Amino acid sequence: MKRKDLVRHLISKGCVLNREGGKYSVFLNPVSNKEVPVTRHNEIADFTVRKICRDLGVDQP
């Protein structure tokens, strides 16, 4: 999956960009108060997308 599509999906589900790390963008789900790093690669593997969504508590795209 393209990174920009994942970021668009996370924002539409209520997550916000909390901060920028060295190699990652850290997204926060304000409802569950959970943070998850999202790598800055153009392509992100499907199993990684599923884990990011599961950790943040949002539906998978």
Backbone hydrogen bonds in HBPLUS format (Angstrom, degrees):
<---DONOR---> <-ACCEPTOR-->    atom                        ^
c    i                          cat <-CA-CA->   ^        H-A-AA   ^      H-
h    n   atom  resd res      DA  || num        DHA   H-A  angle D-A-AA Bond
n    s   type  num  typ     dist DA aas  dist angle  dist       angle   num
A0044-ILE N   A0001-MET O   2.83 MM  43  5.37 166.2  1.85 157.9 162.6     1
A0005-ASP N   A0002-LYS O   3.19 MM   3  5.37 126.4  2.50  98.6 111.6     2
A0006-LEU N   A0002-LYS O   3.18 MM   4  6.57 154.6  2.25 148.8 155.6     3
A0003-ARG N   A0042-ASN O   2.90 MM  39  5.36 152.1  1.98 148.0 149.4     4
A0007-VAL N   A0003-ARG O   2.90 MM   4  6.17 164.9  1.92 158.7 162.5     5
A0008-ARG N   A0004-LYS O   3.00 MM   4  6.06 157.1  2.05 138.8 145.4     6
A0009-HIS N   A0005-ASP O   2.96 MM   4  6.15 152.4  2.04 142.3 149.7     7
A0010-LEU N   A0006-LEU O   2.89 MM   4  6.17 162.8  1.92 155.6 159.6     8
A0011-ILE N   A0007-VAL O   3.01 MM   4  6.19 163.3  2.04 151.8 156.0     9
A0012-SER N   A0008-ARG O   3.03 MM   4  6.20 152.1  2.11 141.9 149.7    10
A0013-LYS N   A0009-HIS O   3.11 MM   4  6.36 131.2  2.36 141.3 153.8    11
A0013-LYS N   A0010-LEU O   3.17 MM   3  5.16 135.1  2.38  94.6 106.9    12
A0015-CYS N   A0010-LEU O   3.01 MM   5  5.40 155.5  2.07 155.1 147.2    13
A0014-GLY N   A0011-ILE O   3.12 MM   3  5.23 163.3  2.15 107.5 111.0    14
A0016-VAL N   A0028-LEU O   2.87 MM  12  5.34 162.1  1.90 152.5 156.7    15
A0028-LEU N   A0016-VAL O   2.81 MM  12  5.34 164.4  1.83 159.8 165.0    16
A0018-ASN N   A0026-VAL O   2.77 MM   8  5.60 146.2  1.88 150.3 161.8    17
A0019-ARG N   A0026-VAL O   3.35 MM   7  5.36 156.2  2.41 136.1 141.7    18
A0026-VAL N   A0019-ARG O   2.87 MM   7  5.36 165.3  1.89 162.0 165.5    19
A0021-GLY N   A0024-TYR O   2.68 MM   3  5.00 155.6  1.73 158.1 163.7    20
A0025-SER N   A0038-VAL O   2.91 MM  13  5.21 165.7  1.93 144.7 147.8    21
A0038-VAL N   A0025-SER O   2.75 MM  13  5.21 154.8  1.81 145.3 154.0    22
A0027-PHE N   A0036-VAL O   2.96 MM   9  5.48 164.1  1.98 156.1 150.8    23
A0036-VAL N   A0027-PHE O   2.95 MM   9  5.48 155.2  2.01 153.9 161.9    24
A0029-ASN N   A0034-LYS O   2.96 MM   5  5.47 159.6  2.00 154.0 160.5    25
A0033-ASN N   A0029-ASN O   2.66 MM   4  5.36 128.4  1.92 151.3 168.4    26
A0048-THR N   A0045-ALA O   3.07 MM   3  5.29 125.9  2.38 101.1 115.1    27
A0049-VAL N   A0045-ALA O   3.01 MM   4  6.39 151.4  2.10 150.5 159.3    28
A0050-ARG N   A0046-ASP O   2.97 MM   4  6.27 159.7  2.01 151.2 156.0    29
A0051-LYS N   A0047-PHE O   3.10 MM   4  6.27 152.9  2.18 136.3 143.3    30
A0052-ILE N   A0048-THR O   2.92 MM   4  6.13 160.6  1.96 150.7 155.7    31
A0053-CYS N   A0049-VAL O   3.02 MM   4  6.21 168.0  2.03 153.8 156.6    32
A0054-ARG N   A0050-ARG O   2.91 MM   4  6.03 157.6  1.96 145.4 152.2    33
A0055-ASP N   A0051-LYS O   2.86 MM   4  5.97 162.5  1.89 151.1 155.6    34
A0056-LEU N   A0052-ILE O   3.03 MM   4  6.22 149.4  2.12 144.9 153.0    35
A0057-GLY N   A0053-CYS O   2.91 MM   4  5.98 124.6  2.22 137.6 152.3    36
A0058-VAL N   A0053-CYS O   3.02 MM   5  5.24 164.7  2.04 149.2 150.9    37
A0057-GLY N   A0054-ARG O   3.21 MM   3  5.02 135.7  2.41  91.4 103.8    38
